[in-house]
Amino acid sequence: MAFGRASSLETCYVNIELRGLCQKSLLGGLGGLIGWVLLTVFVWTPKGSGVIVPAMLTGALIGLAIGVCSGAWEGLFRDRNLERLKRGVRIGAITGLIGGAFGLLIGEFMFQLIGGGLFTRAIGWSVFGAAVGTNEGLAKLMPQKVSYGAFGGLLGGLLGGSMYESLANVFQWLGFGRDVAIAVGGSVGLVLLGMCIGCLIGLVEDILRPAWLMFMSGKLEGQTRTLDPKKRATTIGRAELADICLLGDPSVSGRHAEVTCNTGDYSIKSIDGEVTVNRNGTTQRLSGDFTLESGDLIQIGSVRAQFNFGGD
């Protein structure tokens, strides 16, 4: 779904995939719920451990749960690819575990240093969210996607963390007992935290990315794929580890085409299959590098995609 934003000088189009954002939000919320269950069942801290060990254990478990669920999104929903699923879960677990442990440690340190306040611990949740947000970009070796995810996760962690920290107080204000308020507030708060992180990771990328392909036909119809300007080459093909995977399409070869970015200009070339580009009604079969313009229709086997450039 495309949302338009007009000005007197130009019209900018931002392509936002609502289905993907909903999926990421739900997976993030599921991760938050699993994290709360893990905290309730498994967390035990030795006497005399102070605040450092409990904070790191809490953050590590929540980060592990949200990181695994967030990391599963692409392989589970987008590409339905087992290899991508395993890699996303593995990297999500690592980034979530580390980010959660150190994020909550930073939040607790800020809380002790400043002397309380709602947003002090939320700063720690933002660090935690930023770490979780990097997992998809790291899994796909896309540097710009890492930065989008980190920024989105930071915003999501700050927003969701603020709600998480305040919900127990809200439930107590509503008349619940302290233990019940902490339990209910914690579970609802962690679900909201995960949902905020998942949603904003995707939303920031959709808004800030400079270029993307929007698929008009094939198994990816209606979906978009970000073209990372910091990645040397983006491969398109049927192979499981192609950057843009058209898995199971017999009209597409393993490494069918490649998109490259050089000083802000994007070009496409055929690697092992026929590629055509339609520009303003004129179709050209590619024999070498072809510089793309926004609105170009690219045919790869039986799959058609539109190239979009955010600066146009």
N, C-alpha and C positions, 0 to 999 in steps of 0.2 A: 504494500500500500504506500503510495507516494503522497507526501504532504507538501504543498506548495507554500512558499513565503515570498511575497512580491514587494518590490520597492520601486521608486521612480526610475532607477537606473537599470535594474536587472531583475530577473526572476530566478531564484535559487530553488532547486528541488533537492529535498533530503529524502532518501528512501529508507523507510523504517519498517522492518519486518515484525509485525505485531505478534504473529504466531511464535517466532523465535524468542521474542521478549517474554511472552507468557510461559514458554517452556523453560527458559532460564530462571524465571522467577519461581516457578513451581519446584524446579529441582533445587534451587537455593533454599527455599522454604523447607523442603523435605530434609535437606542436609541440616538445617537448624533444628528441626524436630528430632532427628537422629542424634545430633549432638547433645540435646537436652536429655534424651534417654540414656546416652552413654554417661553423662555427668551424674545422673540420678543413680545408676546401677553400679558403675565401676570406680568412681573417684574416691580415693582414700588418701589422705595426707597424714604423714607422721606428726606426732606432737613436737612442738618446738621448731617446725619448719618455717614459721613466719609467714609472710605474704608472697614471697617470690615463688616458692614451689607450687602452692595452690593456684596462683595466677597462671603460671606456665602450663601446668597440667590442664587447667580448665580451657585455656586458649588452644592448646594442642589438640584436645579432643574435639572441640567445636570446629576448629580449623580443618582437622582431618575429615570430619563428616561433610562439611560444606564444600571443601575442596574436592573430595571424591565425587559428590553429586554434580557439582558444577563442571568438573572435568569430563564427566560422562556425556555431556550434552551433545557434542558434535557427533561422536561415534554412535550414540543411541538414537538421536532424532534426525540429525542433518544428513549424514552420509550412510548411516546404518552399516557401519564398517567395523568389524571386530578389532582389527589392528589399531584403528584410531580410537576406539573405545578403551582398549587396554592402555594405550599410551596416554590418553587424556586422564584416565583414572589414576595412573601412576604419578604423572606430573602434578595433578591436582592434589593428591595425597601429600606429596612432598612439600609443595608450596603452602598448602593449608596448614600442615603440621608446624612448619617452621614459622610461617607468618602469624599463626594463631598464638604460638608460645611467646614469641617476642613482642607481638602486638599488645597482648594483655599485660605483659610485663612492663612495657612502656606506659600503658594506661594506668597501671597501679602506681608506677613511679611518679607519673604526673599528678595523680590523685594525692599521693603523700606529700609531694613537693608543694603543690598549690594549696592543699588543705581542703579538698572536696570540690563539689560542684558537678553538675550533670555532664558537662562537656569534657571534663578532664579524662574520664575513662573512655568516653566516646572517641577521643583522639587515638587511643590504643586500638579501638575497633576499626578505625579508619586505616591504620597501618596493617591490621589483619586483613581487611577487605582488599587493600592494594596488592598484598601478596597473593591472595586467592585469585584476583583478577588477571594475573600474569599467566595462568596455566594454559589457556588456549593458545596464546601467542607463542609461548615456549614450545608447546607440542607441535606447532606448525612452523617453527623457526621463522617467525615473522616479527621483526623488531618493533615496527610501528604498532602492530596489534598488541604487543606486550605493553606499550605505553598507554594505548587506549584502555586496555583492561585494567591496568594499575590505577589510572585516573578514575575510571568508573567504579572500581572496587573501593577506592578511597572515599568517594562520595557516598556510595552505598553503605559502607561501614560507618561513616560519620552519621548518616541519617538513621540507619537501622540501630546503631549502637546507642544513639540518644534515646530512641524509643525503648530499647531493651532496658536501659538503666532507669528509666522513669516509670515503667509499667508496674513494678512491685509497689511503688509509692501510690500509684493511682488505685490499685486494687485495695490497698490498706485504707485509703481515703473513702472508698466505696463501702467499707465496713467489713471486709474480709479479715480473718485473723492473719497474723504476721506470716506464719508458716504457709498457709494456703496462698496468701498474696505473693510470696516469693516463688512458690511452685508454679502457680498459674501464670504469674507475670513472666517468670523465666521461660516457660515453654512458649507462650505467645510471643514474647520478645525475641527469642532466638529464631522462630519461624519468620517473623517480620525482618529480622536482621538478614537472614539468608535470602529472602525475597528481594530486599532492597539491593543487596550486593549483586545478585543474579541479573536483575532488571537493568541496573545502571551500567553494568559492564557492557551489555549489549547496546543500550541506548547511546552511550558516549561514542562507541565505535560507529554506529549508524549515522550519527550527526557529524562527526569529525573526519571520517575517512575521505580522502580526496578523489578516489576512483573505485569503481566496482562494476561487476558484471551482473546484470539482471537477466535471469533465464526465462525465455519466452516459450520454450517447449522442452520436451524430454522429462526425465525423472526429477529434475530440479526445478521444474516450471513453477514460477511464482517466488522462487528464492533468489537471494543475492549472494555474491561472494566478494569480499573485500580484496582489492589489489594493493598490496603493501609497497609503497614507494621506496622503502629501505631494503626490500628483498631483491636480490639481483635478478632472479627469474622466477616466474610462477608457471608451473607446468599444469597443463590441462590434459586429462586422459582417463582411461579406464583402470589404470593401475591403482592398487589400494593406497599406495603412498604418493600418488600425484597430489600436488597442492590443491587443485580443484578436481575432485574425484567424481567421474561419471561412471560409477561402478555398474557393471552388468549391461552396458549398452553395446551391442555387437557392432554398431556403426562407428564406434570410436576406438582407436588403438590405445595401447598402454600409455604412451607419451605422444599424444596427438599434436599438441600445439604448445606454444610458450609465449607468455607475455612478459616483456621487460620494461623497466622504467629507467630513463636516462635524462637527468636534469629536468625532471617534471614532465617529460613526454613519454607516453606509453606506446609501445609497438607490439605487434603480434607476428609470429611466423609459424609456418608448419614445420613439425619435426618428423612425424611419421603418419601422415594422413592429409587428406584434402581439407583446406580451409578457404572459405570465401568471405568477403566483406561487402555488404551492401551499404552504400552511402548515397543518400538522396535519390534512391531508385536505381542507381547504377551498381551492378555487381561485378566484383573483381576477384578472380582466383589468385591466391597468393603464391608467389614463387620466391619470395625473400621477406625481409622485414617490411612491415607495413605500419606506418604511424597512424594511430587511432585518433578519432575525433569523437566528442560526445554525441551519442545518438547512433553511432555505427552499429549495424546489425551483423553479427558474426555467426557463420554457419560452420559447425564442427561436426562432421558426420550428419546425423539427423537432428542434432541439437542446435537450437538457435538462441543466442544471447545478445543483449544490448549492452554496449559499453557506455558508461556514464562517468563524467568527470565533474567533480563537485565545484570546480572553479568556473564552470561555464554557466 
